[in-house]
Amino acid sequence: VVTNALDPGETNTVRINLRTTNNFGQDVYTNRAYGRAQGLAEPIQSEDVYAVTPRYSAGNIVFSDLNNDGNLDAGEHGIAGVHVFLYSVGVDGNIGGGDDVNAATAITDLNGRYVLETYEPGNYYVEISTIDFQSGGVLDGYSVQGDGAANANNDEDENLDHNLIFNSGYYRTGIFNLGENQEPIYEIGETSLIDENSNMTIDLAVIPPVFDIGNRVW
């Protein structure tokens, strides 16, 4: 409540801070505050101000790396039907520390593309379901590089590196950060309305199985 008197021509500003909960990305909040001042017949109303809550996303493609070089080369293709998860690393800041939180889940489309969305900035990693690598799974017989993954936070796109490693029985990326207006722009596969909040460089290369055919020539 503002109680001081104003001289003719003077102004005063009242700031009201609201803390919202259970937001979804791109929610719109409009400032429509009203008040009355002694001596004024008409109410005082706020300016037409609004805010849009941010949304963050990560993703791009799971692809068959035929020559095992970590790049999506000509003739190589994405893999449909792969289950992909986005995890927050939790308060300990480490992968697999027991407090990791599943923030989003997606299934790759016909081109192997995926998008994982979250409403909180922070440190994340992407994981492919181990079930997909089991017998009968969409990645049955596939493998990944054990120690050849690039830094997941370097924002390099699919023609430069890939981000998947096999570690402690899981198929995961390293840790990367999602922040407001901090993400790369104009990436291949970008679909977000706010490109600066979206990292579409988390490319996941898997190595297809090799089959031997032959017997004997005599």
Disulfide bonds with the S-S distance in Angstrom:
none
